[in-house]
């Protein structure tokens, strides 16, 4: 009986064990005893299983980038490092200085310039000396001139290029620059100008608008011509000679010149400044019969935009031959310490210390007007002085946005340079100014253009 009971118990145990074994092996091969049961890898999960992915986000307030796991259909094993996506640094957009005039006619030219030079809107408000503000309520843009300079819309006189049959009037000589125009004894006009290779050439005119080039070269190896008519009818031509100022004389109506000995003004220490580059002389005869020459004095320095620090000085003479430098400085760019620079990136206010191409006129009331271009004017400026020595009033008289190069070359090389004002014996006025030079294209547009007072 006991043996029978034991056999029944064993049969019952074997039946239970077999049922359990059959259930555990219904989805595959039976596992061997002692083997571990492995969990399925997340990498082999069916595609229907959704994965969680978050893209890198950039704060609108320029906060640091928040790196998160890259989007993928698999998750790394526990304990592995999560590789964050590399974030490419966006290039910085440097705003380009583009001063805009206030008057309607010049604003149309500004629109043309923007069409050729589209600018990206900065993603954050710019800082420092920049030409425009990001505030959308400020419209239209205004010239970014120093506070000492009245913009063209407020100037006492405004100049604009002369057109005839929709063409800009010029001297018609490619690469002509640094012009000076003189009224001769017979009432005709002669323009002296520099061309490449430091040669001075000339053209003649009966009306100041139509010019005929004179044959030959007036003088070689000099630059920045400036002519005066002497009492005896001779023409004296001043110029930059070896970084000082020399002169030559002509007795045949300004065609054939003979070099005069000595220098009119020599480089070196002038009024406490050690100058190594003198140029751009402009000489007027005062009401008392004496002469005053205004000239640019520079300190060459490649770290400055335009390659030098420069100022305007003056010198006086009884005979237009022997000059004595006047005390002080006529125009010092360092006093214009606000406003935009107008310079390429990398040049701050302290690196645009230059003024050049000055030309002086004696006004009927005895005051002196000094025209020039500079690193703070964005066109042509004029300074006014009652005594010809102390210049305090500054005006922008021509915007760079109305120049031929701005219209014809899409803004390339649009800054007007080296103005020459012709005040005739019958009190008519015309301006001649340069365009182009250096690497400005197209080259065929280089030259001296003509301007008049805007009505």
C-alpha positions in Angstrom: 0.0 0.0 0.0 2.8 2.4 0.9 4.6 1.5 -2.3 1.5 2.3 -4.3 1.1 5.7 -2.7 4.7 6.6 -3.4 4.3 5.7 -7.1 1.2 7.9 -7.4 3.0 10.9 -5.8 6.0 10.5 -8.3 3.6 10.3 -11.3 1.9 13.5 -10.1 5.2 15.4 -9.7 6.4 14.4 -13.2 3.2 15.6 -14.7 3.4 19.0 -13.1 7.1 19.5 -14.2 6.3 18.5 -17.8 3.4 21.0 -18.0 5.7 23.9 -16.7 8.5 22.9 -19.2 6.0 22.9 -22.1 4.8 26.4 -21.2 8.3 27.9 -21.0 9.3 26.6 -24.4 6.2 27.5 -26.3 7.9 30.7 -28.0 11.2 29.1 -28.8 13.8 26.6 -27.8 14.0 25.7 -24.2 16.7 27.4 -22.2 19.4 25.3 -20.7 19.5 25.1 -16.9 21.5 27.9 -15.3 21.4 30.2 -18.4 20.4 33.9 -17.9 17.2 35.2 -19.5 18.3 38.3 -21.6 16.0 41.3 -22.1 15.4 42.4 -25.7 17.8 45.2 -26.9 16.1 48.6 -27.5 18.0 48.6 -30.9 15.8 45.7 -32.0 12.5 47.1 -31.0 9.9 47.2 -33.8 9.7 50.4 -35.7 6.3 51.0 -34.4 7.8 51.8 -31.0 8.1 55.7 -30.9 11.5 57.2 -30.0 12.0 60.5 -28.1 14.1 63.1 -29.9 14.7 66.8 -29.1 16.5 69.2 -31.4 19.1 71.7 -30.1 17.4 75.0 -29.2 18.7 78.5 -29.4 17.3 81.1 -27.0 15.9 84.2 -28.5 17.9 86.1 -25.8 21.2 84.7 -27.1 21.5 82.3 -24.2 24.0 79.4 -24.5 22.9 76.5 -26.8 21.1 73.7 -24.9 22.6 70.4 -26.2 20.2 67.3 -26.2 20.2 63.8 -27.5 20.3 63.5 -31.3 17.2 62.2 -33.0 17.4 58.5 -33.6 15.3 55.3 -33.6 17.6 53.7 -31.0 18.7 54.6 -27.6 22.2 54.0 -26.2 22.8 51.3 -23.7 22.6 52.3 -20.1 25.9 54.0 -18.9 27.0 55.0 -22.4 27.8 58.7 -23.2 25.3 60.7 -25.3 27.1 62.6 -28.1 25.7 66.0 -28.6 25.4 67.5 -32.1 28.1 70.0 -33.1 26.7 73.5 -33.5 28.2 75.5 -36.3 29.1 79.0 -35.3 27.1 81.4 -37.4 29.2 84.1 -39.2 29.0 87.5 -37.8 27.5 90.1 -40.1 29.4 93.4 -40.0 27.0 96.3 -40.8 28.4 98.4 -43.7 28.2 102.1 -43.2 25.8 103.7 -45.6 24.8 107.3 -44.7 21.5 108.4 -46.1 20.6 112.0 -46.8 17.4 113.6 -45.6 16.2 115.2 -48.9 13.9 113.4 -51.2 16.1 113.5 -54.3 19.1 112.0 -52.4 16.8 109.4 -50.8 16.0 108.0 -54.2 19.7 107.5 -54.8 20.0 105.8 -51.5 17.3 103.4 -52.6 19.3 102.6 -55.7 22.4 101.9 -53.6 20.5 99.5 -51.4 19.3 97.7 -54.5 22.9 97.0 -55.5 24.0 96.3 -51.9 21.4 94.4 -50.0 22.1 94.1 -46.3 20.9 91.4 -43.9 19.0 92.6 -40.9 21.1 91.9 -37.8 19.6 89.3 -35.4 20.6 91.4 -32.4 20.9 95.2 -31.8 24.3 96.4 -33.0 26.7 98.0 -30.6 29.3 100.7 -30.9 29.8 103.3 -33.6 27.4 101.9 -36.1 25.5 103.8 -38.8 22.0 102.8 -38.1 19.7 101.8 -35.2 17.7 98.5 -35.1 14.6 100.3 -33.7 12.0 100.0 -36.4 10.4 103.3 -35.4 13.4 105.3 -36.6 12.7 106.0 -40.3 14.1 107.1 -42.6 17.8 106.6 -41.7 19.7 109.8 -41.2 23.4 110.7 -42.0 25.7 109.4 -39.4 27.8 112.6 -39.3 29.6 114.0 -36.3 27.6 116.5 -34.3 29.9 119.4 -35.5 28.9 118.8 -39.2 25.5 120.0 -40.5 24.0 117.3 -42.9 23.4 118.2 -46.5 19.7 118.9 -45.9 20.7 121.7 -43.5 23.7 123.1 -45.4 23.9 126.7 -46.7 24.8 125.4 -50.1 24.3 122.0 -51.8 26.2 120.7 -54.8 25.0 118.2 -57.3 26.7 116.7 -60.4 25.9 118.3 -63.8 24.1 116.2 -66.4 23.6 116.8 -70.1 21.4 114.5 -72.1 21.3 112.2 -69.1 25.1 112.0 -69.1 27.4 113.2 -66.3 29.6 116.1 -67.5 33.3 115.6 -66.9 36.7 116.6 -68.3 36.7 113.5 -70.4 40.2 112.2 -69.3 40.2 108.7 -67.8 42.2 108.5 -64.5 42.4 112.3 -64.1 42.3 113.3 -60.4 43.5 116.0 -58.0 42.2 118.8 -60.3 42.6 122.5 -59.9 40.8 124.9 -62.3 42.1 128.5 -63.0 40.5 131.4 -64.8 43.2 132.9 -67.1 43.8 136.6 -68.0 41.8 136.3 -71.2 38.7 134.9 -69.4 39.1 131.3 -70.5 39.8 128.4 -68.1 42.5 125.9 -67.7 42.2 122.7 -65.6 45.4 121.1 -64.2 45.1 117.5 -63.0 47.3 114.5 -62.2 47.2 111.2 -64.1 48.9 108.0 -63.4 52.7 107.9 -63.0 52.7 111.4 -61.3 52.3 113.5 -64.4 50.5 116.8 -64.5 48.4 117.5 -67.6 45.9 120.1 -68.5 42.7 120.9 -70.5 41.2 124.2 -71.7 37.7 125.5 -71.8 35.7 128.6 -72.7 32.7 127.9 -70.5 33.9 125.6 -67.8 31.7 122.7 -69.1 33.2 121.7 -72.4 36.9 120.8 -72.2 39.6 120.1 -74.8 42.8 118.3 -73.7 46.0 120.3 -74.1 48.8 118.3 -75.9 51.8 117.1 -73.9 52.7 117.0 -70.2 53.0 120.1 -68.1 55.2 118.7 -65.4 56.4 115.1 -64.5 57.1 113.4 -61.1 54.8 115.7 -59.1 51.2 115.6 -57.8 48.4 117.7 -56.4 48.6 120.8 -58.8 47.4 124.2 -57.6 47.6 127.2 -60.0 47.5 131.0 -59.3 47.5 133.9 -61.7 50.1 136.5 -60.9 49.7 140.2 -61.6 52.0 140.1 -64.6 49.9 137.3 -66.3 52.3 134.5 -65.4 50.9 131.3 -64.0 52.5 129.7 -60.9 51.8 126.1 -60.3 52.3 124.7 -56.8 52.4 120.9 -56.3 53.6 118.1 -54.1 57.3 117.6 -54.8 59.1 114.9 -52.9 56.5 115.0 -50.0 57.1 118.8 -49.7 55.5 121.6 -51.7 57.4 123.1 -54.7 56.5 125.3 -57.6 57.0 126.1 -61.3 56.3 129.2 -63.4 54.8 129.7 -66.8 54.8 132.8 -69.1 52.7 131.3 -72.0 49.3 131.1 -70.5 50.1 128.1 -68.3 51.4 125.6 -70.9 55.2 125.5 -70.6 56.6 125.5 -67.0 60.0 126.1 -65.6 60.8 124.6 -62.2 61.6 127.2 -59.5 64.4 126.7 -57.0 63.8 125.8 -53.4 60.6 124.6 -51.7 57.6 126.7 -50.8 56.8 124.6 -47.7 59.1 121.8 -46.4 58.2 118.7 -44.5 59.3 118.2 -40.9 58.1 119.7 -37.6 55.3 122.1 -38.3 53.5 123.7 -35.3 54.6 120.8 -33.1 53.7 118.0 -35.5 56.4 116.0 -37.3 55.0 115.7 -40.8 56.4 113.5 -43.5 53.8 114.0 -46.2 52.7 117.4 -47.4 50.2 117.8 -50.3 47.0 119.3 -51.7 48.0 122.9 -51.7 45.3 125.5 -52.3 46.3 129.2 -52.6 44.0 132.2 -52.5 44.8 136.0 -52.7 43.4 137.9 -49.8 41.7 141.3 -49.9 45.0 143.0 -48.7 46.9 141.5 -51.7 48.8 138.8 -49.7 48.5 135.1 -50.4 47.5 132.3 -48.1 48.2 128.6 -49.0 46.2 125.9 -47.3 47.8 122.5 -47.4 47.4 119.0 -46.0 50.1 117.8 -43.6 50.2 114.1 -42.9 52.0 111.5 -40.8 52.2 108.3 -42.7 50.9 105.3 -40.7 49.6 102.1 -42.3 47.4 101.3 -39.3 45.2 104.3 -40.3 42.5 104.2 -42.9 43.9 106.1 -45.9 47.4 105.4 -44.6 48.0 108.5 -42.6 47.1 110.9 -39.9 46.5 114.3 -41.5 45.6 117.9 -40.8 45.1 121.1 -42.6 47.7 123.9 -42.1 48.2 127.2 -43.7 51.1 129.5 -44.8 51.2 133.1 -45.8 53.2 135.0 -48.4 53.6 138.5 -49.8 54.7 137.4 -53.3 53.3 133.8 -53.6 56.9 132.5 -53.6 58.3 132.8 -50.0 55.9 131.3 -47.5 55.8 131.4 -43.7 53.7 128.8 -41.9 50.9 130.3 -39.9 50.6 129.2 -36.2 48.1 126.5 -35.3 46.1 123.9 -37.2 43.2 124.9 -39.5 41.3 121.6 -39.4 42.1 118.8 -36.9 40.0 115.6 -37.5 40.4 114.5 -33.9 37.8 117.1 -32.9 35.2 115.0 -34.8 35.0 112.3 -32.2 31.4 111.1 -32.7 29.3 109.7 -35.5 30.1 106.7 -37.8 33.5 105.9 -39.2 32.5 105.1 -42.7 35.6 102.8 -42.7 35.9 99.1 -43.4 35.6 96.7 -40.4 38.6 97.1 -38.0 38.9 100.8 -38.2 37.5 102.7 -35.2 37.1 106.4 -34.6 40.8 106.7 -33.7 41.9 105.2 -37.1 40.1 107.6 -39.5 42.2 110.6 -38.6 42.5 112.0 -42.1 41.4 114.9 -44.3 42.5 115.6 -47.8 42.0 117.4 -51.1 41.3 120.8 -49.5 40.4 123.7 -51.7 39.9 127.3 -50.5 37.8 130.2 -51.9 37.7 133.8 -50.8 34.1 134.9 -50.5 32.8 138.5 -51.3 32.4 139.3 -47.6 36.1 138.4 -46.9 35.4 135.0 -45.3 37.1 131.8 -46.4 35.3 128.6 -47.4 37.4 125.4 -47.3 36.1 122.4 -49.2 37.5 118.9 -48.5 36.8 115.2 -48.2 37.6 113.2 -45.1 37.0 110.1 -43.0 34.1 111.7 -41.2 32.2 113.5 -44.0 30.7 110.8 -46.3 30.8 113.1 -49.2 32.3 116.6 -49.6 32.3 119.0 -46.6 32.9 122.7 -46.3 34.4 124.7 -43.4 33.7 128.4 -42.9 36.0 131.0 -41.3 35.6 134.7 -41.0 39.4 135.3 -40.8 40.7 132.4 -42.8 42.4 130.9 -39.7 39.7 129.8 -37.2 37.3 127.3 -38.8 34.3 126.4 -36.7 31.3 125.9 -39.0 31.2 122.6 -40.9 28.6 121.5 -43.5 28.2 118.5 -45.7 27.7 120.1 -49.1 27.6 117.0 -51.4 26.4 113.5 -50.4 28.3 110.5 -51.7 25.0 109.1 -52.8 24.5 111.5 -55.6 27.9 111.0 -57.3 28.4 109.4 -60.7 30.1 106.3 -59.3 27.2 105.6 -57.0 24.8 105.6 -59.9 26.9 104.0 -62.6 29.1 101.6 -60.6 26.5 100.4 -58.0 28.1 102.5 -55.2 31.6 101.2 -55.8 34.1 104.1 -55.3 31.3 106.6 -54.8 33.2 108.9 -52.4 33.9 112.2 -54.1 37.5 113.5 -53.7 39.8 116.5 -54.2 37.2 119.2 -55.0 38.2 122.4 -56.9 35.8 125.4 -56.8 35.9 127.8 -59.7 34.6 131.2 -58.8 34.7 133.2 -62.0 35.2 137.0 -62.4 31.4 137.3 -63.0 30.7 135.4 -59.7 29.7 132.1 -61.2 30.7 129.0 -59.4 31.4 125.4 -60.5 32.9 122.5 -58.7 35.2 119.8 -60.1 35.8 116.6 -58.2 37.4 113.2 -58.6 35.9 109.7 -58.8 37.6 106.3 -58.8 41.1 105.3 -58.2 43.0 102.4 -56.5 41.0 99.1 -57.1 37.7 100.8 -58.1 36.0 99.2 -61.1 35.0 99.9 -63.8 38.2 101.8 -64.6 36.7 103.7 -67.5 34.5 105.7 -65.1 37.5 107.2 -63.3 37.9 110.9 -63.9 37.0 114.4 -62.9 33.3 115.3 -62.9 31.6 118.7 -62.8 29.0 119.9 -60.2 26.9 123.0 -59.7 24.9 124.6 -56.9 21.6 122.8 -56.5 18.6 125.1 -57.1 
